[in-house]
Amino acid sequence: MTERYLGKNSLGTTKRGIGPAYADKATRVGLRVQDLLDEKIFPPEARRRPEGEDAVLAKVYNRLPLSADDIAARYLGEYAPRIAP
């Protein structure tokens, strides 16, 4: 969304999420893969993250807020089983 928002001034990224991933790592708010596999750790972390992201989505990008419960359910149900092995 940031690249789309910047228009002609975009950075020309690959749009695969590596920039935000490194930003999360640098600010120490990123999740580890092992957190994704833990049903006790991931849902609270998923609820914590959108609080700040929602403000940016709404105020800067005019987008709807994220649903942390939907995010957690999708990752734990769809992605965690694929990543675990």
C-alpha positions in Angstrom: 0.0 0.0 0.0 2.9 2.4 0.7 4.2 2.0 -2.8 0.8 2.6 -4.3 0.3 5.6 -2.1 3.6 7.1 -3.2 2.7 6.9 -6.9 5.4 8.4 -9.0 7.6 8.8 -6.0 7.5 5.0 -5.1 10.8 3.3 -4.3 10.3 0.6 -6.9 10.3 -2.3 -4.4 9.5 -5.9 -5.3 6.3 -5.6 -3.3 7.0 -8.9 -1.5 7.1 -7.5 2.0 10.8 -7.6 2.7 11.0 -3.9 3.6 8.2 -4.1 6.2 9.7 -7.3 7.5 13.1 -5.7 8.1 11.3 -2.6 9.6 9.5 -4.9 12.1 12.8 -6.6 12.9 14.6 -3.3 13.5 11.8 -2.0 15.7 11.6 -5.4 17.5 7.9 -5.9 16.9 8.2 -8.7 14.3 7.0 -12.3 15.0 9.2 -15.3 14.7 8.0 -18.4 12.7 7.9 -20.4 15.9 5.4 -17.9 17.3 3.2 -18.5 14.3 3.0 -22.2 15.2 2.0 -21.6 18.8 -1.7 -21.3 19.5 -1.0 -19.6 22.8 1.4 -17.0 21.6 0.2 -16.1 18.1 -3.4 -14.9 18.8 -2.4 -12.3 21.4 0.4 -11.1 19.2 -2.0 -10.8 16.2 -4.3 -8.7 18.4 -1.5 -6.4 19.6 -0.1 -5.6 16.1 -3.2 -4.1 14.3 -3.8 -1.5 17.0 -1.0 0.7 15.5 -1.4 -0.5 12.0 -5.1 0.3 11.9 -4.5 4.0 12.6 -2.1 4.1 9.7 -4.4 2.2 7.4 -7.4 4.4 8.2 -5.7 7.8 8.4 -3.0 7.5 5.7 -4.4 5.0 3.3 -8.2 5.3 3.9 -8.5 1.5 4.4 -10.6 -0.6 6.7 -9.1 -1.9 9.9 -7.7 -5.4 10.2 -9.4 -8.1 12.2 -6.9 -9.7 14.5 -9.1 -12.7 15.1 -9.5 -13.3 11.4 -5.7 -13.0 10.9 -5.0 -15.4 13.7 -7.6 -18.0 12.6 -6.3 -17.9 9.0 -2.7 -18.3 9.9 -3.2 -21.0 12.5 -5.7 -22.9 10.3 -4.1 -22.5 6.9 -0.4 -21.5 7.2 0.8 -23.1 10.4 0.2 -26.7 9.3 2.1 -26.0 6.1 5.0 -24.3 7.8 5.4 -26.7 10.8 7.2 -29.5 8.9 
